[in-house]
């Protein structure tokens, strides 16, 4: 993970710290969330989750075609 240095007015930072404290978080965490949203990280994560759910719904196991035994699931290659 990278570090980022920004310049912010002292009063703004003070109020941001108080608000973050009230919300049980930190200014760092708030800024990280904003940057992730700005960069589209959450959107890509949500798309990946949707793709996994689609695959799960379409899987042979979901249709009852795949039959696993305990031994076959724990087989070592």
TORNU-586646 format. One record per atom (N, C-alpha, C): x, y, z; residue in one letter. Coordinates in steps of 0.001 Angstrom, whole numbers, plus 500000, padded with zeros to 6 digits. Layout:
<r u="X" v="Y" w="Z" r="A"/>
...
END
This chain:
<r u="500845" v="498839" w="500000" r="X"/>
<r u="500000" v="500000" w="500000" r="X"/>
<r u="500899" v="501235" w="500000" r="X"/>
<r u="500498" v="502259" w="499277" r="X"/>
<r u="501280" v="503488" w="499166" r="X"/>
<r u="500796" v="504542" w="500148" r="X"/>
<r u="501687" v="505465" w="500466" r="X"/>
<r u="501341" v="506613" w="501293" r="X"/>
<r u="501097" v="507808" w="500396" r="X"/>
<r u="500250" v="508726" w="500867" r="X"/>
<r u="499908" v="509920" w="500114" r="X"/>
<r u="499981" v="511112" w="501060" r="X"/>
<r u="500618" v="512169" w="500622" r="X"/>
<r u="500697" v="513395" w="501408" r="X"/>
<r u="499853" v="514456" w="500723" r="X"/>
<r u="498942" v="515072" w="501490" r="X"/>
<r u="498118" v="516143" w="500938" r="X"/>
<r u="498225" v="517362" w="501849" r="X"/>
<r u="497870" v="518510" w="501312" r="X"/>
<r u="497858" v="519742" w="502087" r="X"/>
<r u="496407" v="520148" w="502306" r="X"/>
<r u="496054" v="520333" w="503578" r="X"/>
<r u="494679" v="520671" w="503948" r="X"/>
<r u="494732" v="521770" w="504997" r="X"/>
<r u="493784" v="522664" w="504926" r="X"/>
<r u="493676" v="523722" w="505926" r="X"/>
<r u="493569" v="523103" w="507320" r="X"/>
<r u="494259" v="523683" w="508285" r="X"/>
<r u="494278" v="523143" w="509651" r="X"/>
<r u="492877" v="522986" w="510234" r="X"/>
<r u="492030" v="523971" w="510039" r="X"/>
<r u="490678" v="523922" w="510599" r="X"/>
<r u="489854" v="522811" w="509936" r="X"/>
<r u="490024" v="522655" w="508638" r="X"/>
<r u="489311" v="521581" w="507921" r="X"/>
<r u="489734" v="520230" w="508467" r="X"/>
<r u="491028" v="520028" w="508654" r="X"/>
<r u="491519" v="518756" w="509169" r="X"/>
<r u="491017" v="518514" w="510589" r="X"/>
<r u="491002" v="519549" w="511411" r="X"/>
<r u="490506" v="519416" w="512780" r="X"/>
<r u="489043" v="518980" w="512781" r="X"/>
<r u="488217" v="519620" w="511962" r="X"/>
<r u="486791" v="519257" w="511897" r="X"/>
<r u="486608" v="517861" w="511308" r="X"/>
<r u="487439" v="517503" w="510340" r="X"/>
<r u="487356" v="516167" w="509743" r="X"/>
<r u="487714" v="515099" w="510778" r="X"/>
<r u="488740" v="515367" w="511583" r="X"/>
<r u="489125" v="514409" w="512628" r="X"/>
<r u="488012" v="514227" w="513650" r="X"/>
<r u="487371" v="515338" w="514041" r="X"/>
<r u="486270" v="515244" w="515006" r="X"/>
<r u="485092" v="514452" w="514425" r="X"/>
<r u="484768" v="514722" w="513185" r="X"/>
<r u="483659" v="514004" w="512546" r="X"/>
<r u="483983" v="512522" w="512395" r="X"/>
<r u="485192" v="512215" w="511998" r="X"/>
<r u="485603" v="510812" w="511860" r="X"/>
<r u="485539" v="510111" w="513215" r="X"/>
<r u="485980" v="510791" w="514256" r="X"/>
<r u="485934" v="510226" w="515601" r="X"/>
<r u="484495" v="509928" w="516008" r="X"/>
<r u="483588" v="510851" w="515699" r="X"/>
<r u="482163" v="510647" w="516000" r="X"/>
<r u="481615" v="509425" w="515269" r="X"/>
<r u="482137" v="509164" w="514091" r="X"/>
<r u="481663" v="508047" w="513269" r="X"/>
<r u="482447" v="506766" w="513510" r="X"/>
<r u="483388" v="506817" w="514443" r="X"/>
<r u="484154" v="505620" w="514770" r="X"/>
<r u="485137" v="505209" w="513692" r="X"/>
<r u="485666" v="506171" w="512980" r="X"/>
<r u="486615" v="505877" w="511915" r="X"/>
<r u="487765" v="506875" w="511989" r="X"/>
<r u="488539" v="506966" w="510939" r="X"/>
<r u="489645" v="507918" w="510887" r="X"/>
<r u="489575" v="508692" w="509579" r="X"/>
<r u="490233" v="509834" w="509566" r="X"/>
<r u="490303" v="510620" w="508331" r="X"/>
<r u="490982" v="509789" w="507244" r="X"/>
<r u="492000" v="509041" w="507623" r="X"/>
<r u="492705" v="508191" w="506667" r="X"/>
<r u="491749" v="507182" w="506024" r="X"/>
<r u="490918" v="506541" w="506841" r="X"/>
<r u="489970" v="505554" w="506311" r="X"/>
<r u="488936" v="506214" w="505404" r="X"/>
<r u="488466" v="507396" w="505790" r="X"/>
<r u="487488" v="508119" w="504964" r="X"/>
<r u="488101" v="508466" w="503613" r="X"/>
<r u="489321" v="509003" w="503633" r="X"/>
<r u="489977" v="509362" w="502373" r="X"/>
<r u="490251" v="508134" w="501504" r="X"/>
<r u="490641" v="507020" w="502140" r="X"/>
<r u="490883" v="505785" w="501387" r="X"/>
<r u="489597" v="505337" w="500682" r="X"/>
<r u="488463" v="505390" w="501398" r="X"/>
<r u="487182" v="504998" w="500791" r="X"/>
<r u="486817" v="505912" w="499628" r="X"/>
<r u="487029" v="507208" w="499803" r="X"/>
<r u="486718" v="508163" w="498732" r="X"/>
<r u="487588" v="507883" w="497515" r="X"/>
<r u="488878" v="507655" w="497718" r="X"/>
<r u="489779" v="507388" w="496594" r="X"/>
<r u="489444" v="506066" w="495907" r="X"/>
<r u="489068" v="505049" w="496697" r="X"/>
<r u="488682" v="503772" w="496095" r="X"/>
<r u="487441" v="503944" w="495231" r="X"/>
<r u="486468" v="504702" w="495728" r="X"/>
<r u="485262" v="504953" w="494936" r="X"/>
<r u="485604" v="505756" w="493684" r="X"/>
<r u="486453" v="506766" w="493841" r="X"/>
<r u="486861" v="507602" w="492723" r="X"/>
<r u="487579" v="506780" w="491650" r="X"/>
<r u="488389" v="505835" w="492090" r="X"/>
<r u="489155" v="505000" w="491162" r="X"/>
<r u="488329" v="503838" w="490606" r="X"/>
<r u="487145" v="503636" w="491125" r="X"/>
<r u="486290" v="502569" w="490626" r="X"/>
<r u="486588" v="501209" w="491225" r="X"/>
<r u="487310" v="501158" w="492337" r="X"/>
<r u="487674" v="499878" w="492953" r="X"/>
<r u="486427" v="499125" w="493388" r="X"/>
<r u="485516" v="499809" w="494056" r="X"/>
<r u="484299" v="499131" w="494530" r="X"/>
<r u="483478" v="498582" w="493377" r="X"/>
<r u="483385" v="499363" w="492302" r="X"/>
<r u="482609" v="498914" w="491147" r="X"/>
<r u="483189" v="497620" w="490590" r="X"/>
<r u="484520" v="497566" w="490477" r="X"/>
<r u="485155" v="496347" w="489958" r="X"/>
<r u="484958" v="495179" w="490911" r="X"/>
<r u="485025" v="495450" w="492216" r="X"/>
<r u="484800" v="494380" w="493185" r="X"/>
<r u="483361" v="493869" w="493088" r="X"/>
<r u="482408" v="494788" w="492957" r="X"/>
<r u="481004" v="494381" w="492840" r="X"/>
<r u="480774" v="493595" w="491556" r="X"/>
<r u="481416" v="493997" w="490475" r="X"/>
<r u="481287" v="493257" w="489217" r="X"/>
<r u="481857" v="491851" w="489361" r="X"/>
<r u="482967" v="491712" w="490066" r="X"/>
<r u="483571" v="490396" w="490282" r="X"/>
<r u="482642" v="489515" w="491106" r="X"/>
<r u="482039" v="490074" w="492132" r="X"/>
<r u="481103" v="489309" w="492968" r="X"/>
<r u="479908" v="488870" w="492126" r="X"/>
<r u="479382" v="489775" w="491311" r="X"/>
<r u="478240" v="489408" w="490443" r="X"/>
<r u="478617" v="488269" w="489501" r="X"/>
<r u="479815" v="488334" w="488939" r="X"/>
<r u="480262" v="487285" w="488020" r="X"/>
<r u="480362" v="485942" w="488738" r="X"/>
<r u="480858" v="485951" w="489953" r="X"/>
<r u="480949" v="484712" w="490735" r="X"/>
<r u="479561" v="484172" w="491023" r="X"/>
<r u="478631" v="485042" w="491382" r="X"/>
<r u="477264" v="484597" w="491670" r="X"/>
<r u="476584" v="484022" w="490432" r="X"/>
<r u="476834" v="484623" w="489273" r="X"/>
<r u="476280" v="484098" w="488027" r="X"/>
<r u="476833" v="482701" w="487767" r="X"/>
<r u="478141" v="482539" w="487929" r="X"/>
<r u="478748" v="481228" w="487726" r="X"/>
<r u="478191" v="480206" w="488714" r="X"/>
<r u="477982" v="480625" w="489944" r="X"/>
<r u="477444" v="479708" w="490949" r="X"/>
<r u="476029" v="479271" w="490576" r="X"/>
<r u="475221" v="480222" w="490103" r="X"/>
<r u="473845" v="479876" w="489713" r="X"/>
<r u="473814" v="478944" w="488510" r="X"/>
<r u="474801" v="479093" w="487624" r="X"/>
<r u="474827" v="478290" w="486400" r="X"/>
<r u="475635" v="477002" w="486548" r="X"/>
<r u="476167" v="476754" w="487708" r="X"/>
<r u="477049" v="475593" w="487889" r="X"/>
<r u="476279" v="474280" w="487826" r="X"/>
<r u="476990" v="473231" w="487497" r="X"/>
<r u="476393" v="471895" w="487456" r="X"/>
<r u="475891" v="471493" w="488832" r="X"/>
<r u="476592" v="471891" w="489870" r="X"/>
<r u="476198" v="471537" w="491234" r="X"/>
<r u="474841" v="472145" w="491560" r="X"/>
<r u="474615" v="473368" w="491117" r="X"/>
<r u="473339" v="474037" w="491384" r="X"/>
<r u="472193" v="473312" w="490689" r="X"/>
<r u="472464" v="472754" w="489530" r="X"/>
<r u="471431" v="472026" w="488783" r="X"/>
<r u="471291" v="470588" w="489258" r="X"/>
<r u="472105" v="470200" w="490222" r="X"/>
<r u="472031" v="468846" w="490744" r="X"/>
<r u="472779" v="467824" w="489918" r="X"/>
<r u="473614" v="468268" w="488978" r="X"/>
<r u="474326" v="467355" w="488096" r="X"/>
<r u="475666" v="466907" w="488667" r="X"/>
<r u="476216" v="467679" w="489580" r="X"/>
<r u="477513" v="467325" w="490163" r="X"/>
<r u="477277" v="466666" w="491511" r="X"/>
<r u="477917" v="465542" w="491713" r="X"/>
<r u="477804" v="464829" w="492985" r="X"/>
<r u="479193" v="464665" w="493561" r="X"/>
<r u="479396" v="465219" w="494735" r="X"/>
<r u="480681" v="465120" w="495377" r="X"/>
<r u="480580" v="464258" w="496622" r="X"/>
<r u="481664" v="463596" w="496880" r="X"/>
<r u="481763" v="462870" w="498136" r="X"/>
<r u="482790" v="463597" w="498988" r="X"/>
<r u="482758" v="463321" w="500257" r="X"/>
<r u="483731" v="463942" w="501155" r="X"/>
<r u="485155" v="463613" w="500704" r="X"/>
<r u="485381" v="462381" w="500311" r="X"/>
<r u="486722" v="461962" w="499890" r="X"/>
<r u="487169" v="462699" w="498614" r="X"/>
<r u="486270" v="462866" w="497650" r="X"/>
<r u="486679" v="463523" w="496420" r="X"/>
<r u="486964" v="465010" w="496653" r="X"/>
<r u="486265" v="465636" w="497597" r="X"/>
<r u="486521" v="467044" w="497895" r="X"/>
<r u="487851" v="467246" w="498592" r="X"/>
<r u="488298" v="466244" w="499315" r="X"/>
<r u="489547" v="466372" w="500066" r="X"/>
<r u="490704" v="465643" w="499392" r="X"/>
<r u="490518" v="465250" w="498143" r="X"/>
<r u="491558" v="464562" w="497397" r="X"/>
<r u="492754" v="465471" w="497196" r="X"/>
<r u="493928" v="464924" w="497369" r="X"/>
<r u="495166" v="465696" w="497165" r="X"/>
<r u="495788" v="465268" w="495837" r="X"/>
<r u="496239" v="466260" w="495077" r="X"/>
<r u="496866" v="465948" w="493790" r="X"/>
<r u="498349" v="465781" w="493943" r="X"/>
END
